[in-house]
Amino acid sequence: MGKQESNVDRVYEALRQMAADFAFMPDQRINESELSKQLGASRTPLREALNRLVAEGFLTFQNNRGFFCRSLTPKYIQDLYGARVAVECEALRLSCVRATDSEIAALGAYLEQTEPVYETATDSGEQLTMDEAFHMRLVQLSGNAELERMLRNLNDRIRYIRLIDLKRMRDKSGARVPGELSVHSRILLGLAGRDAVAADAAMRGHIEKRREAATEAVQIAFSQLYVPQD
């Protein structure tokens, strides 16, 4: 039983990464026979892994047709951003009540350490890793493990588009005005002051701004997925 579970987990992790990175084209039917050969997995662990990914929103299943990669549309991405708003703003509200002063200070130290690196980074993947870490730390301060689990899932499902958006945003905008607070600093300021209203406004505006850019990011994503890159 232990070996079987281990094999399912191995297949699941490999498929999850493939789905997150759109190694399968949007709405593409999954060829189970090819995947079985590619991953060196028998039908049973492969099916279990595929069903887990359906439950998590990475794949879909159609009766009598099989498994498919999830769609990639502006509405789908905007829905994910909308879910992020709900999860992160609720977590932030709880954090304003539950987080200790020392926990907030530790988050401030993390931001102080990483923000200069973030602003000078030329690798969108590195920037996204730091951004996700900050937001996950915020959610963890809420003390709600389910909100944390939901945000991890949302992050993984939206990461492909966020990488594109970060690169596009970096190419378009210059450095922040000296002395101007970053949005993460504004969120942290609200949290430190236990001002749930101010913290919520900063978080909501932060996510909604990126949500508005979803259509352009999806268009770029399609050009990268379907047009061969030189």
C-alpha positions in Angstrom: 0.0 0.0 0.0 2.8 2.4 0.9 4.6 1.8 -2.4 1.3 2.4 -4.3 0.6 5.6 -2.5 4.2 6.8 -3.1 3.8 6.0 -6.9 0.5 8.0 -7.0 2.2 10.9 -5.3 5.1 10.9 -7.7 2.8 10.8 -10.7 0.6 13.5 -9.2 3.5 15.9 -8.5 4.8 15.5 -12.1 1.3 16.0 -13.6 0.5 18.9 -11.4 3.7 20.7 -12.5 2.9 20.0 -16.1 -0.7 21.3 -15.7 0.4 24.4 -13.9 2.9 25.2 -16.7 0.4 24.4 -19.4 2.5 21.6 -20.8 -0.9 20.5 -22.0 -2.6 23.1 -24.2 -5.7 24.8 -22.9 -8.7 22.4 -23.4 -6.5 19.7 -24.8 -7.6 16.1 -24.2 -5.1 14.2 -22.1 -3.7 11.2 -23.8 -3.5 8.7 -20.9 -1.6 6.1 -22.9 1.2 8.5 -23.8 1.3 9.9 -20.2 1.6 6.4 -18.8 4.6 5.7 -21.0 6.1 9.1 -20.4 5.8 8.9 -16.6 6.5 5.2 -16.3 3.2 4.7 -14.5 0.4 2.1 -14.7 -3.2 3.1 -15.3 -4.3 3.0 -11.7 -1.9 5.6 -10.1 -2.2 7.7 -13.3 -6.0 7.8 -13.0 -5.8 8.6 -9.2 -3.5 11.5 -9.9 -5.6 12.8 -12.8 -8.7 12.7 -10.6 -6.9 14.6 -7.8 -6.0 17.3 -10.4 -9.6 17.5 -11.5 -10.7 18.1 -7.9 -8.1 20.9 -7.6 -9.1 22.7 -10.7 -6.1 22.0 -12.9 -7.9 19.6 -15.2 -11.5 18.8 -16.2 -13.3 15.6 -16.9 -16.0 14.9 -19.4 -18.0 11.7 -19.3 -17.2 9.3 -22.2 -14.5 11.7 -23.4 -11.8 11.7 -20.7 -9.6 14.3 -19.0 -8.8 17.7 -20.4 -6.5 20.6 -19.5 -8.3 23.5 -18.0 -9.3 26.4 -20.2 -7.3 29.6 -20.4 -9.7 32.6 -20.9 -9.8 36.1 -19.5 -12.9 35.2 -17.4 -11.2 32.1 -16.0 -8.2 34.2 -14.9 -10.3 37.0 -13.6 -12.3 34.5 -11.5 -9.1 33.3 -10.0 -8.1 36.8 -9.1 -11.5 37.4 -7.6 -11.0 34.3 -5.5 -7.7 35.6 -4.4 -9.3 38.9 -3.3 -11.8 36.9 -1.2 -9.2 34.6 0.4 -6.5 37.2 1.1 -8.7 39.9 2.3 -10.5 37.6 4.8 -7.1 36.2 5.9 -5.8 39.8 6.4 -8.8 40.7 8.4 -8.2 37.8 10.7 -4.4 38.6 10.9 -5.2 42.1 12.1 -6.8 40.4 15.1 -4.8 37.3 15.7 -1.2 38.0 14.6 1.2 38.8 17.5 3.5 41.9 17.4 6.5 39.7 17.0 5.0 37.9 14.1 4.2 41.2 12.4 7.7 42.4 13.1 9.2 39.3 11.5 7.1 39.9 8.4 8.3 43.4 8.3 11.9 42.2 8.5 11.3 39.8 5.7 9.9 42.6 3.5 12.8 44.9 4.4 15.2 42.2 3.3 13.5 41.0 0.1 12.0 44.2 -1.3 15.3 45.7 -2.6 16.1 42.4 -4.3 12.6 42.2 -5.8 12.8 45.7 -7.3 16.2 45.1 -9.0 15.5 41.5 -10.1 15.4 40.8 -13.8 14.0 37.3 -13.4 10.2 37.2 -13.2 10.3 33.8 -11.6 12.5 35.1 -8.8 10.1 38.1 -8.3 7.1 35.9 -8.2 8.6 33.5 -5.6 9.3 36.5 -3.3 5.8 37.9 -3.9 4.1 34.6 -3.2 6.1 34.1 -0.1 5.1 37.5 1.3 1.4 36.8 0.6 1.6 33.3 2.1 3.2 34.7 5.2 0.3 37.1 5.6 -2.2 34.3 5.2 -0.4 32.2 7.7 -0.7 35.0 10.3 -4.5 34.5 10.1 -4.1 31.1 11.8 -6.6 29.6 9.3 -5.1 26.5 7.6 -7.9 26.3 5.1 -7.4 29.8 3.8 -3.7 29.0 3.5 -4.5 25.8 1.5 -6.8 27.7 -0.8 -4.3 30.4 -1.6 -1.6 27.8 -2.4 -4.0 26.2 -4.9 -4.9 29.6 -6.4 -1.2 30.6 -6.7 -0.4 27.4 -8.6 -3.3 27.8 -11.0 -2.6 31.4 -11.8 1.2 31.3 -11.7 1.7 31.0 -15.5 -0.3 34.2 -16.1 1.3 36.0 -13.2 4.8 35.4 -14.6 3.7 36.9 -17.9 2.1 39.9 -16.1 5.2 40.5 -14.0 7.5 40.6 -17.0 5.1 42.9 -18.9 4.7 45.2 -15.9 8.5 45.3 -15.4 9.1 46.2 -19.0 6.5 49.0 -19.0 7.2 50.7 -15.7 10.2 52.3 -14.2 11.5 52.3 -10.6 9.2 53.4 -7.8 9.4 57.1 -6.8 11.9 57.5 -4.0 10.1 57.7 -0.7 6.9 56.2 -2.1 5.6 53.2 -0.1 5.3 50.0 -2.0 1.9 48.3 -1.9 3.3 45.5 0.3 4.5 48.2 2.7 1.1 49.8 2.8 -0.5 46.4 3.5 2.0 45.8 6.3 1.4 49.3 7.7 -2.3 48.6 8.0 -1.7 45.2 9.6 0.8 46.7 12.1 -1.7 49.3 13.1 -4.5 46.7 13.4 -6.4 48.8 10.9 -8.3 46.1 9.0 -10.0 48.7 6.8 -6.8 50.3 5.5 -5.1 46.9 5.1 -8.1 45.6 3.2 -8.2 48.6 0.9 -4.5 48.2 0.1 -4.7 44.4 -0.5 -7.9 44.7 -2.6 -6.5 47.5 -4.8 -3.3 45.5 -5.2 -5.0 42.4 -6.5 -7.7 44.1 -8.5 -5.2 46.1 -10.4 -3.6 42.9 -11.7 -7.0 41.4 -12.4 -7.7 44.3 -14.8 -4.7 43.3 -16.8 -5.8 39.7 -17.2 -7.0 40.0 -20.8 -3.7 41.3 -22.1 -1.8 38.7 -20.1 -4.0 35.9 -21.5 -3.4 37.1 -25.1 0.3 37.0 -24.5 0.1 33.6 -23.0 -1.7 32.2 -26.1 1.0 33.7 -28.3 3.6 31.9 -26.3 1.8 28.6 -26.2 0.7 28.4 -29.8 3.4 30.4 -31.7 6.9 28.8 -31.8 9.4 30.9 -30.0 12.8 31.7 -31.7 
